[in-house]
Amino acid sequence: MQKTFDDYLNDPRIKNEPMGLRITHAMRFKVQDETAGMSAAEKAAYYKQGTEALFTSLGLPPPKYASPGDRP
């Protein structure tokens, strides 16, 4: 059974933290679980898909990607 965000939010490791920190830690735990066992290329695709979904939901144009060696 897949964990819900509330499951992550109520994790005993963070139950005594202020709510803002609990939310931050819960998001981190969720991403760690979702990306466990992924290769670097799979993680890059996971983050790219999430970024593009965020931009779309905000009505922004898709982000432009650059390689580390690219120079303006």
PyRosetta script that sets phi, psi and omega in degrees:
from pyrosetta import init, pose_from_sequence

init()
pose = pose_from_sequence("MQKTFDDYLNDPRIKNEPMGLRITHAMRFKVQDETAGMSAAEKAAYYKQGTEALFTSLGLPPPKYASPGDRP")
pose.set_psi(1, 132.7)
pose.set_omega(1, -178.0)
pose.set_phi(2, -76.0)
pose.set_psi(2, 137.9)
pose.set_omega(2, 179.7)
pose.set_phi(3, -72.4)
pose.set_psi(3, 144.7)
pose.set_omega(3, 174.7)
pose.set_phi(4, -92.5)
pose.set_psi(4, 168.2)
pose.set_omega(4, 178.7)
pose.set_phi(5, -62.7)
pose.set_psi(5, -34.7)
pose.set_omega(5, 177.4)
pose.set_phi(6, -62.3)
pose.set_psi(6, -34.8)
pose.set_omega(6, 176.5)
pose.set_phi(7, -61.1)
pose.set_psi(7, -44.3)
pose.set_omega(7, 178.5)
pose.set_phi(8, -66.8)
pose.set_psi(8, -40.1)
pose.set_omega(8, -178.1)
pose.set_phi(9, -64.5)
pose.set_psi(9, -30.2)
pose.set_omega(9, -178.9)
pose.set_phi(10, -99.2)
pose.set_psi(10, 17.7)
pose.set_omega(10, 178.1)
pose.set_phi(11, -59.0)
pose.set_psi(11, 133.0)
pose.set_omega(11, -177.5)
pose.set_phi(12, -61.7)
pose.set_psi(12, -23.3)
pose.set_omega(12, 179.5)
pose.set_phi(13, -67.4)
pose.set_psi(13, -20.8)
pose.set_omega(13, -175.2)
pose.set_phi(14, -123.7)
pose.set_psi(14, 9.9)
pose.set_omega(14, -172.7)
pose.set_phi(15, -62.9)
pose.set_psi(15, -23.3)
pose.set_omega(15, -178.2)
pose.set_phi(16, -96.4)
pose.set_psi(16, 2.2)
pose.set_omega(16, 179.7)
pose.set_phi(17, -80.5)
pose.set_psi(17, 154.5)
pose.set_omega(17, 172.5)
pose.set_phi(18, -61.8)
pose.set_psi(18, 154.6)
pose.set_omega(18, -172.9)
pose.set_phi(19, -55.0)
pose.set_psi(19, -41.4)
pose.set_omega(19, 180.0)
pose.set_phi(20, -58.9)
pose.set_psi(20, -43.1)
pose.set_omega(20, 178.2)
pose.set_phi(21, -71.0)
pose.set_psi(21, -36.0)
pose.set_omega(21, 177.9)
pose.set_phi(22, -61.1)
pose.set_psi(22, -41.5)
pose.set_omega(22, 179.3)
pose.set_phi(23, -63.9)
pose.set_psi(23, -45.2)
pose.set_omega(23, 179.6)
pose.set_phi(24, -60.6)
pose.set_psi(24, -47.9)
pose.set_omega(24, 179.3)
pose.set_phi(25, -64.2)
pose.set_psi(25, -40.3)
pose.set_omega(25, 179.9)
pose.set_phi(26, -61.8)
pose.set_psi(26, -41.9)
pose.set_omega(26, 177.7)
pose.set_phi(27, -63.0)
pose.set_psi(27, -42.0)
pose.set_omega(27, 179.6)
pose.set_phi(28, -63.9)
pose.set_psi(28, -44.6)
pose.set_omega(28, 178.2)
pose.set_phi(29, -60.2)
pose.set_psi(29, -41.0)
pose.set_omega(29, -179.0)
pose.set_phi(30, -63.0)
pose.set_psi(30, -46.6)
pose.set_omega(30, 179.5)
pose.set_phi(31, -64.2)
pose.set_psi(31, -41.5)
pose.set_omega(31, 178.7)
pose.set_phi(32, -60.0)
pose.set_psi(32, -43.4)
pose.set_omega(32, 178.4)
pose.set_phi(33, -65.3)
pose.set_psi(33, -41.1)
pose.set_omega(33, -177.9)
pose.set_phi(34, -69.2)
pose.set_psi(34, -28.0)
pose.set_omega(34, -176.1)
pose.set_phi(35, -103.9)
pose.set_psi(35, 1.9)
pose.set_omega(35, 179.9)
pose.set_phi(36, -59.4)
pose.set_psi(36, 130.0)
pose.set_omega(36, 177.7)
pose.set_phi(37, 83.1)
pose.set_psi(37, -1.4)
pose.set_omega(37, 179.1)
pose.set_phi(38, -79.6)
pose.set_psi(38, 149.0)
pose.set_omega(38, 173.0)
pose.set_phi(39, -76.4)
pose.set_psi(39, 169.9)
pose.set_omega(39, 179.1)
pose.set_phi(40, -59.8)
pose.set_psi(40, -39.9)
pose.set_omega(40, -179.9)
pose.set_phi(41, -66.7)
pose.set_psi(41, -39.4)
pose.set_omega(41, 178.1)
pose.set_phi(42, -66.1)
pose.set_psi(42, -40.3)
pose.set_omega(42, 177.4)
pose.set_phi(43, -64.3)
pose.set_psi(43, -41.2)
pose.set_omega(43, 178.7)
pose.set_phi(44, -60.8)
pose.set_psi(44, -43.0)
pose.set_omega(44, 178.5)
pose.set_phi(45, -65.3)
pose.set_psi(45, -38.5)
pose.set_omega(45, 178.1)
pose.set_phi(46, -60.6)
pose.set_psi(46, -48.9)
pose.set_omega(46, -179.2)
pose.set_phi(47, -68.8)
pose.set_psi(47, -36.9)
pose.set_omega(47, 178.4)
pose.set_phi(48, -63.5)
pose.set_psi(48, -44.0)
pose.set_omega(48, 179.6)
pose.set_phi(49, -62.3)
pose.set_psi(49, -42.5)
pose.set_omega(49, 179.0)
pose.set_phi(50, -64.5)
pose.set_psi(50, -40.9)
pose.set_omega(50, 178.9)
pose.set_phi(51, -64.1)
pose.set_psi(51, -45.5)
pose.set_omega(51, -179.7)
pose.set_phi(52, -65.5)
pose.set_psi(52, -36.9)
pose.set_omega(52, 177.3)
pose.set_phi(53, -64.7)
pose.set_psi(53, -40.1)
pose.set_omega(53, 177.6)
pose.set_phi(54, -63.1)
pose.set_psi(54, -47.6)
pose.set_omega(54, 179.9)
pose.set_phi(55, -59.4)
pose.set_psi(55, -44.1)
pose.set_omega(55, 179.5)
pose.set_phi(56, -61.8)
pose.set_psi(56, -43.8)
pose.set_omega(56, -178.5)
pose.set_phi(57, -65.3)
pose.set_psi(57, -25.9)
pose.set_omega(57, 178.9)
pose.set_phi(58, -92.1)
pose.set_psi(58, -0.5)
pose.set_omega(58, 179.7)
pose.set_phi(59, 73.9)
pose.set_psi(59, 24.6)
pose.set_omega(59, -179.5)
pose.set_phi(60, -97.3)
pose.set_psi(60, 155.0)
pose.set_omega(60, 175.3)
pose.set_phi(61, -67.5)
pose.set_psi(61, 156.0)
pose.set_omega(61, -178.8)
pose.set_phi(62, -60.4)
pose.set_psi(62, 147.3)
pose.set_omega(62, -179.7)
pose.set_phi(63, -69.0)
pose.set_psi(63, 154.4)
pose.set_omega(63, 175.1)
pose.set_phi(64, -98.4)
pose.set_psi(64, 134.2)
pose.set_omega(64, -177.4)
pose.set_phi(65, -105.6)
pose.set_psi(65, 147.4)
pose.set_omega(65, 178.9)
pose.set_phi(66, -131.7)
pose.set_psi(66, 153.4)
pose.set_omega(66, 174.0)
pose.set_phi(67, -87.5)
pose.set_psi(67, 155.2)
pose.set_omega(67, -178.9)
pose.set_phi(68, -56.3)
pose.set_psi(68, -28.4)
pose.set_omega(68, -179.2)
pose.set_phi(69, -85.3)
pose.set_psi(69, -7.4)
pose.set_omega(69, -178.9)
pose.set_phi(70, -69.1)
pose.set_psi(70, 140.4)
pose.set_omega(70, 176.0)
pose.set_phi(71, -129.1)
pose.set_psi(71, 143.4)
pose.set_omega(71, 179.5)
pose.set_phi(72, -68.4)
pose.dump_pdb("model.pdb")
